[in-house]
Amino acid sequence: MHTLTKTPPWFAIQQFFWIAVDWLYPPSCAGCGKNGVRLCSSCLQQITPIDHHNSCSHCDLPEAGQLCPDCQSQLPVFDQLRSYSIYEGVLRQSIHQLKYNNDLPLADTLCRMLISLFNQQNWKVDLICPVPLSLQRLRQRGYNQSALLAQILAWAVAIPYNGKALMRVRETLSQVGLNAEQRRANVKGAFWADPRLVKDKTVLIVDDIATTSATLSACAEALKTAGAGEVYAITLARTVHINSS
C-alpha cells in the first residue's frame, strides 16, 4: 500500500489549474452530457473496479483465475499489469473523449482511478513513464493521452516522471483489428529505453487501455534490455477478450 501524509505540491497546483479551467469553461459529463461536471456521480457509479482477486495475477484479465490462457502460453515481459476497470460503457466513452476529442481536463478526473489503483499495490517504483506515441500520431492528435495520465499520477504519488525514458523508434500499424499474435509482431522492436535513465530502476509504464498487453510487453522488453529491474504496468481499462494492446 502507498500512502502520503499530504498532497504533493505539483499535484495540488494542477488540481487548482483544472478547477480554474472548469470555472472558465464549464465541462459536461463525458458519460451522459450533464452540465457542470466532467463525470457525474451517476456515471462514476457505473464504472466498477476489476475484482483483482479473481483476475489473472499477471495481466489482470478479468475473471480468468490465477493465470489466464494467454499468459500460460506466452508470459508478457512486464512483472505485473493492473487495470482499474473493464473497457466498456462510461469508461470507454470517457477514454474516447480524452483521446479523440481534446478533452484534456478529463485526464485529471480519470487519473484519480489510477491513483486509487496504484495505492492498492505494493510496488516500489522509482520512475514512471508513459507508453509513447509515434511521431505521426502525436502530430495528428497534438498530445499523448497516456503521458497526461502518467504525469498526473507521478505528481500525485510523488514519484519521478520522465517522458523520454522510453521512446518509440519505428512506426507501427494500428493494433485495432489485429489478433494477439499479429499485435506482438506489430510492436516487436518498436520501442527503445535510455539506459542512463532506467538502469537498475523499477519502472511503472502507464497507458489508457490494455487488450492483449502486447504493447506493454514490448515496452517492458525495451526497458529491461536497457537495464531496468522490475517493470510494472497500469492502465485505466482492460478489455475482456483474450485474443483481441
N, C-alpha and C positions, 0 to 999 in steps of 0.2 A: 504494500500500500504506500502511496505517495501522499504526504501531507505537507502543506505550507502554512505557517502561522500567520502570514499576512500576504496581501495581494502584491505581487511583483510590480514595480513602478511602470515598466513599459506596457504591461498588460492593462493596468489601470488607465494609462494615458490613452491607449487605443479604444478602451471602453467609452471614455468620455468623448472621444472624437466621433465615434459612431452614434452616440446619443445626440450630439450636435447635428450630425448629418440627418438623422431621423427627424429632428425638430424642424430643420430647414426644408427637407424633402420627405414628408410623411410616407412611410412604407405601406405596402399592402401584403397580406399574408400570402406566402408562396403556395400554401395548400388550398385555401378557399377564397382568397381575394379580399378578406375583411380588411378594412382600412385601419391604419394606425399601428399595426404590428407586423413584424417580419414573419413570425409563425405564431398563430393564436394558440391559446391553451387547448382548445378542442382538437386542433390539428396535431399539436405536440403529443397529446394523449394517444393518437393513432400510431405513433412511432414506438414500437415495442422492442426493447433491447433483446438481443440474442441471449438465449439460455446457454451460457458457456459451459455449464456442467453437462450439457447434452450435445455439444458440438465437437467437431474434430479438434483434438488437442493441439494439432499443428497448424492447420489452415482455417479453423473456425467455421467450417461448413456446417450450417445448422442441422441439427437432428441426425448427425452422421455417426454418433457413437465415438469411441475412443480415437480411432484413426480412420478417415474416410478412404474409399477405394482409390481415389486419385493419389493420395499421399502414400498408400500402401504400394501403389505401382511405381511412383516416382516422387520421392520426397522433395518438396521445394527447398531451395538453398537457405532461405531465412530460418531463424531458430524458432520463431513463432509469429503468427498473424492473429490479430484480434480486430473484429469489426463491431460497430455499435448495433446495427440493425439490418434487417433484410432489405434488399433493394426493391422496394415496391411502394405504391401509394404515395403518401405525403412526402416521405423521404426522397423517393425517386423524383417527384415533381420539384422538390427543393434543390436537389443537386442539379437538375436540368436548368433551373432558374439561375443558379450561381454560375454554372458552366457555360451556358449559351446566351444568357440574357443580360450579362453585365451587372448582375445584382450583387455587387461586391460586399455591401453590408451584411448580406446573408451569411457570409463566411464566418462572421463573428458569432451569430446565433448557432449555426451548425457545429462550430468548433467546441461549443460547450459540451456537446455529446462526446467529442473526442477527449476533452479534458476529464470528464467523468469516467470514461472507459480507461484512460491511461492511469488515472489514480487508483484504479482497482487492481492494477498489475503490480508484480514485484520486480519489474525490470529496473536495472541500474544503468541508466542511459547517460552517455557522455555527449552525444551530438544528435541533433535532429535535422533531417533533410527531406525534401520532397522528391517524389518521382518527377524527373524533368520532362518537359515537353520538347518536341523537336522545334527547331528554329522556325520552320514553316508554320506549324500550328500556333506557336507563340506569336508570330506576326499576325496571323489571321485573327486570333482571339484577343490579343493585346495583354494577356496575363495568364498565369498558371494558377488555376484554382487550388491545386494541391500545395503550391508554395504559400498561398494565402493562409490555408488551414495550418500548414506546418509552422509558419512564423507565429501565428496567434497562439498555437499550442506551446511553442517554445517559450514565449513570453509568460504564459500562464503558469508553467511548471518550472520556470527559471532554469532551463537547460539551454546551452548554446545552440544556435541555429546557423547553418551555412548552406546557402543555395548553390554553392559551387563545388561542394564536396563530391557530388555525383552529377555526371553530365551525360547527355545523350549524344553519341558520337556518329550515329547514322540515322537516316530517315527510315521509318518502318510503315508498313501498311496499317490501316485502321484494324484494330482487333475485332471489331464488330463483324459477326458472321463467320468467324474462324473457329474451328474446334480446338480442343486443348492442345493437341499435337502441333497444329498449324500455328497457334499462338506462341508456343515455346520456340518454334523455329523462326517465327517472325521477329522476336525480340532478342534472340541469341546474339551476343556480342554487340548489342546496340548501346550499351552503357559503359562508362569508364569512371572510376573513382580516383581521387587525388590522394596518393599515399601520404603526402605531407599533412593532410587534414584528417585522415581516418585511421592511420596505422595504430594498432593496439587500442582502439576505442570501441565502445559498444554503441552502435548506431541504431537510431529509430527512423524508418522510412515512413512517410505519410502520403497517402493517396485518398481519392474520394471513393472509389469502388474497387472491390476485388471480385473477380469472376473465377477463372481457373487459377489465379495468382501467378500466372506466367511472367507478367511484367515485374511484379515484386520479387520474384525469384531471380530474374535476370539482374535486377538492381543489386540484390544481396550478393550474387556471384561476383559482380564487379567490385563491390565493397570488400568482400573477403579476399579477392585476388590482390587488392591494394593493401591488405594487411589488417583490415578491421577484425575485431574479435567477434563477439556475438552481434547478430543483426536481427532486429525485430521490425515488425510492420504493423501499422494501424490504419484502418480505413473507416469512413462513415458507414459504408454499406457493403453487404456481401450478397451476391446472388445465390440462389439455391440450386443452381444447375451444376452438376459435376463436370460435364463436358461442354461447357459453353465458352480480367485480367490478370 
